[in-house]
Amino acid sequence: MTATDDRLAYQHIASLRAPRSAVGRWALCSAVAFLYSWYVALDLHGATLGRPFDGVVVDPSALASGLEVIALVVGAFFVVAVPHELLHGAIMRYFGGRPRYGVRTARFGIPYAYAETRTDYSRNQMVAILVAPVVGISVVGFVLAVVLDARWPLVVLAANVAGSVGDCWMASRLLQYSESVRVGPPPAGGVGDEDEGENEDGDEEDGEDEIGDEDGALAIYGRSADPQSRLPARVVHSFLVGTIGTIVVLALGLVVLVFASLAFDSGAVVLADGDGNWLLFRHEPTADRGVLIEVGHRVVAVFGAVGGVIWLGVGRGLEAPR
């Protein structure tokens, strides 16, 4: 489908964008995604090399200074963000598009890189474009960490996962539509046929004054005779929203416990079975004034899945006829 001729056979049915009001929630999701994916990658890295992994030891004397943090952020932009967007663009070009690259600023003047194109794609092609960086960079980063027997590529891997939260959200939303739809830039004049507000997952729906290329909007076009939504994908999306939300809330709760323990006790927080059958979280001071942090990421995943099922049940219950 081209942007000029074939689109006439389709009608605009929806638009997706990163909701502005969800910036805070997404920042929390990105932070948790970084820490969780980094810890899981460390565990898998140790298992692959045949070495046990018993948590992360934080040494206060090794923490970065202010200037070092700035240097790390700038370095991460070039090491993570640039390859991330180039990979988006490479898949765009593979499917016949002409990508354009640049840098914009979000709220509070935070810069971010982007890749965009005026080409229309099939649903599956756009999903591939969206998930290519999180899949590709994760695989390359992990293989590099194993080959070099080094952990620093895992930090790059985790930073890329954190920066891919929006891409994964968009891909999950796109999969709710039929394979027959086309995905491209918003129509001229913005979007006027979609209601504002929030859906059952707390995601804002798009209004005309919220849409534009600058907002990273994707417009969905379909033919009236074709099915336009897929219930199984909507169920999976709701489950994932509940799972991720549960893990984020759990992480915030653990942070509160740690700070409370530091304020009123030694800082030790251990949530585990006394017989060693399971471990959720461990935060214990070490003899050299450091801290041992251990996360039972498999147990966390189980808690998240239970939360996803509950969220799915609540959402389906609200939709049931009364």
C-alpha positions in Angstrom: 0.0 0.0 0.0 1.3 3.4 -0.9 0.5 6.7 0.8 -1.2 8.1 -2.3 -3.2 5.5 -4.2 -3.9 2.3 -2.2 -4.8 4.1 1.0 -7.9 5.4 -0.7 -9.3 1.8 -0.4 -8.8 2.0 3.4 -10.3 4.1 6.1 -8.6 5.5 9.2 -9.8 3.4 12.2 -7.5 4.3 15.0 -4.2 6.0 16.1 -1.7 4.9 18.6 0.8 7.1 20.4 2.6 7.3 23.7 0.1 8.9 26.1 1.6 12.1 27.5 -0.1 11.7 30.9 1.6 8.3 31.3 5.2 9.7 31.3 5.6 9.1 35.0 4.3 5.5 34.8 6.5 4.7 31.9 9.5 6.2 33.7 8.9 3.7 36.5 8.4 0.9 34.1 11.7 1.7 32.4 13.6 1.9 35.7 12.2 -1.5 36.8 12.8 -3.0 33.3 16.4 -1.9 33.5 17.0 -3.4 37.0 15.0 -6.6 36.4 16.5 -7.4 32.9 20.0 -6.6 34.2 19.6 -9.0 37.1 18.1 -11.8 35.0 20.9 -11.3 32.4 23.5 -11.6 35.2 21.9 -14.8 36.4 21.7 -16.3 32.9 25.3 -15.1 32.2 26.6 -17.0 35.3 24.6 -20.1 34.4 25.9 -20.1 30.9 29.5 -19.9 32.1 28.9 -22.4 34.8 29.4 -20.0 37.7 26.8 -19.5 40.5 25.4 -16.0 40.8 24.4 -15.0 44.4 23.4 -11.4 43.9 24.9 -8.0 43.4 27.3 -6.4 45.9 27.1 -2.6 46.0 30.3 -0.9 47.2 29.6 2.8 48.2 33.2 3.7 47.4 32.8 2.5 43.8 29.7 4.6 43.1 30.0 7.2 40.3 30.4 10.8 41.0 28.2 13.6 39.5 30.5 14.1 36.5 30.8 10.4 36.0 27.0 10.0 35.9 26.8 12.7 33.3 29.5 11.0 31.2 27.7 7.7 31.6 24.3 9.2 30.4 26.0 10.8 27.4 27.8 7.6 26.6 24.7 5.5 26.9 23.0 7.8 24.4 25.6 7.0 21.7 26.1 3.3 22.8 22.4 2.4 23.2 20.1 5.0 21.6 21.9 5.5 18.3 22.2 1.8 17.4 18.6 1.3 18.7 17.3 3.9 16.2 19.6 2.7 13.4 18.1 -0.7 13.8 14.6 0.7 13.6 15.6 2.4 10.4 17.3 -0.6 8.9 14.1 -2.7 9.2 12.1 0.3 7.8 14.4 0.4 4.8 14.3 -3.4 4.4 10.5 -3.2 4.0 10.8 -0.4 1.4 10.8 2.7 3.5 13.1 5.7 3.7 13.9 6.4 7.3 14.7 9.8 8.7 16.7 10.2 11.9 16.9 13.0 14.4 16.8 14.1 18.1 13.8 15.8 19.9 13.2 16.8 23.4 10.5 15.4 25.6 9.1 16.9 28.8 11.6 18.6 31.1 13.9 19.0 28.1 15.0 15.4 28.1 16.4 14.5 24.6 15.6 11.4 22.7 16.6 10.0 19.3 14.0 8.8 16.8 13.6 7.2 13.4 10.6 7.9 11.3 9.3 7.4 7.8 6.3 8.4 5.6 5.9 4.8 4.3 2.9 2.6 5.1 3.5 -0.9 6.4 1.5 -4.0 7.1 0.8 -4.7 10.7 3.4 -7.5 11.0 6.0 -5.4 9.3 5.5 -2.5 11.8 5.6 -5.0 14.7 9.0 -6.2 13.4 10.2 -2.6 13.1 9.2 -1.9 16.7 10.7 -5.0 18.3 13.8 -5.3 16.2 16.1 -3.3 18.6 15.0 -5.0 21.8 15.5 -8.4 20.3 18.6 -7.7 18.3 20.6 -5.7 20.8 19.6 -8.1 23.6 20.9 -11.1 21.7 24.1 -9.4 20.6 24.7 -8.0 24.1 24.3 -11.4 25.8 26.4 -13.2 23.2 29.1 -10.6 23.6 29.0 -10.9 27.4 29.5 -14.6 27.1 32.3 -14.5 24.5 34.2 -11.8 26.3 33.3 -13.2 29.8 32.4 -9.7 30.8 29.4 -8.1 32.4 29.4 -4.6 30.9 27.5 -5.7 27.7 24.7 -6.7 30.1 24.4 -3.1 31.3 24.0 -2.0 27.6 21.4 -4.8 27.1 19.4 -3.7 30.2 19.6 0.0 29.2 18.2 -0.9 25.7 15.4 -3.0 27.3 14.5 0.0 29.5 14.4 2.3 26.4 12.2 -0.2 24.5 9.2 0.0 26.9 7.4 2.3 24.5 8.2 0.2 21.4 6.9 -3.0 23.2 3.7 -1.2 24.3 3.0 0.0 20.7 3.7 -3.5 19.3 1.3 -5.1 21.9 -1.4 -2.6 20.9 -0.9 -3.2 17.2 -1.3 -6.9 17.6 -4.8 -6.3 18.7 -5.7 -5.4 15.1 -6.1 -7.7 12.2 -3.2 -8.6 10.0 -5.0 -6.9 7.1 -4.6 -3.4 8.5 -2.0 -1.0 7.3 0.1 1.2 9.6 1.5 4.6 8.6 1.6 8.3 9.4 -1.5 10.0 10.7 -3.8 11.5 8.0 -3.5 15.1 7.1 -5.4 17.3 9.6 -5.0 15.0 12.6 -7.4 12.5 14.1 -11.0 13.3 14.7 -12.8 10.0 14.7 -11.5 8.5 17.9 -12.8 9.2 21.4 -10.6 10.8 24.0 -10.4 9.2 27.5 -8.9 6.0 28.8 -9.5 2.4 27.9 -9.8 -0.6 30.3 -6.0 -0.8 30.6 -5.5 2.8 31.6 -4.1 3.8 28.2 -5.2 7.1 26.9 -7.2 7.1 23.7 -6.1 9.6 21.1 -7.8 12.9 20.4 -7.3 15.2 17.5 -5.3 17.7 19.5 -2.9 15.0 20.8 -1.8 13.5 17.4 1.0 14.4 15.1 4.3 13.1 13.9 6.1 14.9 16.7 4.2 12.7 19.1 5.3 9.5 17.4 1.8 8.6 16.4 1.0 5.6 14.3 -2.3 5.6 12.3 -4.1 2.4 11.6 -6.0 2.0 8.3 -8.4 -0.8 7.5 -11.1 -1.8 5.0 -14.6 -1.9 6.4 -15.2 -5.5 5.2 -12.1 -6.8 7.1 -12.1 -7.7 10.8 -10.4 -4.9 12.7 -9.7 -6.3 16.2 -8.5 -9.6 17.7 -9.9 -10.6 21.1 -7.0 -13.0 22.0 -4.4 -10.3 21.5 -6.5 -7.9 23.6 -6.6 -10.5 26.4 -2.8 -11.0 26.2 -2.3 -7.2 26.3 -4.4 -6.9 29.4 -2.6 -9.7 31.1 0.8 -8.1 30.3 -0.4 -4.7 31.6 -1.4 -6.4 34.9 1.8 -8.4 35.1 4.1 -5.4 34.5 2.0 -3.2 36.8 2.3 -5.8 39.6 6.0 -6.1 39.2 6.4 -2.2 39.3 4.2 -2.0 42.5 6.2 -4.8 44.1 9.5 -3.1 43.3 8.2 0.2 44.8 7.1 -1.7 47.9 10.6 -3.3 48.3 12.2 0.1 48.0 10.0 1.5 50.7 10.9 -1.5 52.9 14.6 -0.9 52.4 14.4 2.8 53.2 12.3 2.1 56.3 14.8 -0.5 57.5 17.7 1.9 56.9 15.8 4.6 58.9 14.9 2.4 61.9 17.1 -0.6 61.8 20.3 -2.0 60.2 19.0 -1.9 56.6 18.5 -5.7 56.4 15.4 -6.8 54.5 15.1 -10.5 53.8 11.9 -11.9 52.3 12.5 -15.7 51.9 11.5 -19.1 53.1 13.5 -20.1 56.1 14.3 -23.5 54.5 15.7 -21.9 51.4 13.0 -23.1 49.1 12.3 -19.7 47.7 13.6 -16.1 47.9 11.8 -12.9 46.9 14.3 -10.3 48.0 17.4 -9.8 50.1 19.1 -6.5 51.1 21.8 -7.1 53.7 24.8 -4.9 54.7 28.2 -6.5 54.3 31.2 -6.3 56.6 33.0 -3.7 54.4 30.0 -1.3 54.5 28.7 -2.5 51.2 25.3 -4.0 50.5 24.3 -7.4 49.1 21.2 -7.3 46.9 19.6 -10.5 45.8 16.4 -10.8 43.8 14.4 -14.0 43.3 13.4 -13.0 39.8 11.5 -16.2 39.1 9.4 -15.6 42.2 8.9 -12.0 41.1 7.7 -13.3 37.7 5.2 -15.6 39.4 3.8 -12.7 41.5 3.6 -10.6 38.3 1.7 -13.4 36.5 -0.8 -13.7 39.4 -1.3 -10.0 39.2 -1.8 -10.2 35.5 -4.5 -12.9 35.9 -6.3 -10.8 38.6 -6.1 -7.7 36.4 -7.5 -9.6 33.5 -10.3 -11.0 35.6 -11.2 -7.5 36.9 -11.1 -6.0 33.4 -13.2 -8.8 31.9 -15.6 -8.5 34.8 -16.1 -4.8 34.2 -16.9 -5.5 30.6 -19.5 -8.2 31.4 -23.1 -7.2 30.8 -25.0 -6.2 33.9 
